[in-house]
């Protein structure tokens, strides 16, 4: 995770970093360190049933940012 955390820190210095993760091994605590905050972390454990409002939440998170850079 150190390499990922270092890369995430560099990206966050340029703008907001959103992290999207899916699967049974998703660890929200680890991924939250990578994202620009909990509001920019989209994680769920089930491949078959993503949240109904997933795309709306991602779109809202991106459109509410004032930064120049976005990474998904």
N, C-alpha and C positions, 0 to 999 in steps of 0.2 A: 504494500500500500504506500510505502514511502515515495516510490517513483510516481505513482498516480497523484499523491498529495502534492508533490512538488510541481508537477505539470498543472494541476488544478489551481494552485496558488498563482502561477504565472498567468493563467487564463483569467482568473478572478481579478488580477491587477489591471486587466484591460476592459473588464465589464462583468456582466452577470453570467454565471455558469449554472445552467440547469442540468440536472442529472435524471435520466429516465432508466429505470431498471425493472425487469420482470423475471420471475422464476423463484423456485423454492429456496435458493441459496442467497437471496437478496438480504443484505444486512443494512437496514436503514441507518443505523448509527454510524457505520463506516462510510456510507455514501453521503450522509449529511455533512461530513467533514469536507468532502469534495465539492459539494454544491455551495451556492451563495446563500445558503440558509434553507430552513425547512420548507419555506414557500416555493423553493426551486428544486425540491426533490419529489419525484414522482416514482413511487415504488410499490409493487404489489407482488404477492407470492404465487399467484395462480395464472398460468398461461391461458387457461380456458375462459376465464371470466374477468377481464380487466374492468375497471370501474366504468359505468355508463358515461360519466362526465369527464373521462380522461382527456379527451381532445379539447374540451372546453377549458379545463383547468390549465392545460399546457398553453393554449392560445392566450388565455387571460394573463398568465404569468409572463409570457413574452411581450404582449402588447402593453403591459403596465410598467415595463422597464424603460428607463431613459438612457441606458447605456448604448454604446455603439455596437458592441459585440455580443453575440449569442452563440452558445455551443450546446447542442443537444445530442 
